[in-house]
Amino acid sequence: MEKKGSGSADFGFIDLYQTLSECSGKIEVQLIDAGMVRKFGQEYEYHIDIEDADYICIRPCGRSSVSSIRIPNHIRLTPQFLIFIGMYDGDGNKTGDIGFAQNSGSLQTLAAKGIEAIFPGVFNARVNILEDSKAFETQPIVGMLEGIRADIFAKTGSKPEELEVCREFLRREFKAMNPDLGKIERLDITISPKKGGQSSGSRSYEIIVNRAGSKRFLPLLLSIIKKTISSILDPRSITGINWRIHPQNDALNALDVEAYIGSERCKYIAPRGARSPYAIMAKDVSFVKVRARSLPYGLVIKRFLPVTPLVILMFGIYWAEGTTNKETLVHLSDYRDTDLGIGFNSSENATLQLFFDAITHLFVDPGRIIGSWLVKIGAKYHAETSAVASKLGFPVTRGGRGGDGIARSIEITQVAKKWALEQFPIMKKWERYYSHVEFTGAGIPRVDVRCRPAMARFFFSLMRDLTFFEREIAPFLVSQSPEGPA
């Protein structure tokens, strides 16, 4: 093995002409979205561009006036593109236009680059910023609004409406965030008392970026995403997805774990300078035993950890489905380990399988990483939960002031466990880690996995660096000879 000078690598490519030829241009997509199975599709006319064989021309069939677009025929399966695939599968639009919703400008930029990799320069951005009116009811925002109000008065000579001041606050906040979204043709700001704020000052900020005129091409994008994920979950020949390596087990690069854990990349800023939460207890040719300061024992990790497409895709899905604050992860070194925790929730067996498969790949003994799992049910579904409970002859009691909190009925806890094991077969392997039922503010019933915090900094540092800091992680990557899929 020898050091590799770049963190960027192509794991293979997607051939759009092959993808469309397999189905004669008739794309059909089945999605599980918000507990519902959605089926929709689109038929396309397509041909390789006469002037440049590296491009394909695609046009939706039907009465639509949508014109043909010219896009690259081969889409590179880079780490950043796989992260985009995972992110869009979680937070991307599944109906209407191609679009992505997130409150992080950094993740919006990454999503825009992923869309641009498939549709370069084709669709402009339409941005809608959403916020709850409760966000403007507390300091320091109230003081900032006073300054904005004075600025508007100085420019116009008239006293601005309160809504205008709040919109200007969000407009400036978005500008300071400076996400790279390509050409923005429209920016709308919506402030509502029903966005989701729980109390005065609580933020419910969200950025929704839609791609104007892209509706007829959404099935193509979703087909690409679902095929790519399927080819990783169940490695086999899927027409149009061309891997250079086995996407579950093999990698082009491996992480030098000993060097990475001891580097600045895994440290946090403390009053006396940068500190590492880890120490190497033992090592041999194949493994290192890492002890976190919060644990009396060590955890075993491969000394050279293959950075597989499976792990990278899981990181992309974690950016969407993980319970950790996203801006915390982008600015990781500013937070102590007590502020970090790996948590993942999903209402789909496939994404839960990806999470557990990746954890098993990252850590030799994943049982020491997984803490517990529970079933979360949105409080707005309490009526339905109570109806089911009454049929079975027991009450639903729960803690929490607003109807949220842990369920106090042992019967509902057991019923929810049975439901989860039936709906999500992957959870049978982790049945002994089941904990309880929790009612939350919103959301359909889902599984929530919570991990022990000891290796959270290592997990998030690797996720952050593979996503945003290719140059910084490159010195810790060791090249591996690519092998074909098994």
NORZI-V512965 format. One record per backbone hydrogen bond with DSSP energy under -0.5 kcal/mol. CO is the residue of the C=O (numbers start at 0). NH is the residue of the N-H. E is the energy in kcal/mol with one decimal. If there is no record, write none. Layout:
co = (CO	CO)
nh = (NH	NH)
e = (E	E)
//
This chain:
co = (1	8	8	10	10	11	12	12	13	13	14	15	16	17	18	19	20	22	24	24	26	28	30	30	32	35	35	37	39	41	42	44	46	51	53	53	54	55	56	57	58	68	68	70	72	72	73	74	75	76	77	78	79	80	81	82	83	84	85	86	87	90	97	98	99	101	102	103	104	105	106	107	108	109	110	111	112	113	114	114	118	118	123	124	124	125	126	127	127	128	129	130	131	132	133	133	137	137	139	140	141	142	143	144	145	146	147	148	149	150	151	152	160	161	162	163	164	165	166	167	168	169	170	171	172	173	178	182	182	185	187	189	191	191	198	205	205	206	206	207	207	208	209	209	210	213	213	214	216	217	218	219	220	221	222	223	224	225	226	227	228	228	229	231	235	236	237	239	239	240	241	244	245	246	249	251	252	253	254	254	255	256	257	259	262	263	265	267	267	269	272	274	276	278	278	281	285	285	286	287	287	288	288	289	289	290	291	298	299	299	300	302	302	302	303	304	305	307	308	309	310	311	312	313	314	315	316	316	317	320	324	325	326	328	330	331	332	335	336	340	341	342	343	345	347	348	349	350	351	352	353	354	355	356	357	358	362	363	364	365	365	368	371	372	373	373	374	375	376	377	378	380	381	382	383	384	385	386	387	388	388	389	394	396	396	399	404	405	407	408	409	410	411	412	413	414	415	416	417	418	419	423	424	425	426	427	429	430	432	435	436	437	438	439	442	445	446	446	447	448	449	449	451	452	454	455	456	457	458	459	460	461	462	463	463	464	468	469	470	472	473	475	476	477)
nh = (478	10	78	243	244	76	14	241	15	74	18	19	20	21	22	24	23	25	26	43	41	39	32	37	35	32	37	30	28	26	60	58	56	54	72	73	48	70	46	68	44	57	70	55	15	74	75	13	77	10	81	82	83	84	85	86	87	88	89	90	91	100	210	92	208	206	104	107	108	109	110	111	112	113	114	115	116	117	117	118	121	122	211	184	185	209	187	129	207	189	205	191	134	135	136	200	140	141	143	144	145	146	147	148	149	150	151	152	153	154	155	156	164	165	166	167	168	169	170	171	172	173	174	175	176	177	180	124	184	126	128	130	132	194	201	129	207	101	208	127	209	99	125	211	213	216	217	217	220	221	222	223	224	225	226	227	228	229	230	231	231	232	233	234	237	238	240	14	241	242	12	246	249	309	308	479	306	477	256	304	259	260	261	262	265	266	276	269	274	272	269	267	292	280	290	288	302	303	283	289	300	280	281	291	298	278	294	289	363	364	287	256	257	304	305	254	307	311	312	313	314	315	316	317	318	319	319	320	321	344	328	329	330	331	333	334	268	338	339	342	450	322	448	446	351	352	353	354	355	356	357	358	359	360	361	362	365	365	367	368	369	451	449	434	375	447	437	445	439	380	381	384	385	386	387	388	389	390	391	392	393	392	396	407	408	402	438	398	409	412	413	414	415	416	417	418	419	420	421	422	423	426	427	428	429	430	432	433	372	374	406	376	404	378	377	375	345	448	373	343	370	371	454	455	458	459	460	461	462	463	464	465	466	467	468	468	472	473	474	475	476	255	3	253)
e = (-2.3	-0.6	-0.6	-3.6	-0.6	-2.4	-0.5	-2.6	-0.8	-2.2	-2.3	-2.7	-2.4	-2.0	-0.7	-3.1	-1.1	-2.1	-1.0	-2.5	-2.1	-2.1	-0.7	-3.5	-1.7	-2.9	-0.7	-3.1	-2.9	-2.7	-3.1	-2.7	-3.1	-1.9	-2.8	-0.6	-2.4	-2.3	-1.7	-2.8	-3.4	-2.5	-0.5	-3.0	-2.9	-0.5	-0.6	-2.4	-1.6	-2.9	-2.3	-2.1	-2.1	-2.4	-2.1	-2.6	-3.1	-2.0	-1.2	-3.2	-2.1	-1.6	-2.9	-3.2	-2.6	-1.6	-0.5	-2.0	-2.1	-1.8	-2.5	-2.3	-2.0	-1.9	-2.4	-2.2	-1.6	-0.8	-0.6	-3.1	-1.7	-0.6	-2.0	-2.6	-1.0	-2.6	-3.2	-0.5	-2.6	-3.3	-2.0	-2.2	-1.8	-1.3	-1.6	-3.2	-0.6	-1.5	-1.7	-2.4	-1.6	-1.4	-1.9	-2.7	-2.0	-1.9	-2.5	-2.1	-2.3	-1.5	-2.6	-2.6	-1.8	-2.3	-2.3	-1.9	-2.0	-2.0	-2.3	-2.4	-2.3	-2.3	-2.0	-2.4	-1.6	-1.7	-1.1	-3.1	-0.6	-2.8	-2.8	-1.8	-1.5	-1.0	-2.1	-2.9	-0.5	-2.3	-0.5	-2.7	-0.6	-2.0	-2.9	-0.7	-1.6	-2.0	-0.6	-1.2	-1.8	-2.8	-2.2	-2.1	-2.3	-2.8	-2.4	-2.1	-2.3	-2.5	-2.1	-0.9	-0.8	-2.6	-2.5	-0.6	-0.8	-0.5	-2.3	-2.8	-0.7	-0.7	-2.2	-0.6	-2.3	-1.8	-0.5	-2.9	-2.6	-3.1	-1.4	-2.3	-2.5	-2.8	-1.3	-1.3	-1.1	-1.4	-0.6	-0.6	-2.8	-2.4	-1.7	-2.4	-2.2	-0.6	-3.0	-3.2	-3.1	-0.5	-2.6	-0.6	-2.5	-3.0	-1.0	-0.6	-3.5	-1.6	-2.2	-3.3	-1.9	-0.5	-2.7	-2.1	-0.5	-0.6	-0.7	-3.2	-1.4	-2.1	-2.7	-2.1	-2.1	-1.9	-2.2	-2.6	-1.9	-0.8	-0.7	-3.6	-2.5	-1.3	-1.3	-1.8	-1.9	-0.9	-1.4	-2.0	-2.9	-1.9	-1.7	-0.6	-2.7	-2.6	-3.8	-2.3	-1.6	-2.7	-2.1	-2.1	-2.5	-2.8	-2.3	-2.4	-2.3	-1.5	-2.5	-2.2	-0.5	-0.5	-1.9	-1.7	-2.4	-3.3	-3.2	-2.5	-0.5	-2.7	-2.6	-2.0	-2.2	-2.3	-1.8	-2.2	-2.9	-2.1	-2.1	-2.3	-2.7	-1.7	-1.4	-0.7	-2.2	-0.6	-0.6	-3.5	-0.7	-0.6	-3.2	-2.1	-0.6	-1.7	-2.0	-2.4	-2.5	-1.6	-2.2	-2.4	-2.5	-2.4	-1.6	-2.6	-2.7	-2.3	-1.6	-0.9	-0.7	-1.1	-1.9	-2.1	-1.9	-2.0	-2.7	-2.4	-2.8	-4.1	-1.9	-2.7	-2.1	-0.5	-2.3	-2.4	-2.0	-2.4	-0.5	-1.9	-2.4	-3.1	-2.6	-2.2	-2.0	-2.9	-2.6	-2.3	-1.3	-3.0	-0.6	-1.2	-1.8	-1.3	-0.5	-1.9	-1.8	-3.1	-2.0	-2.7)
//
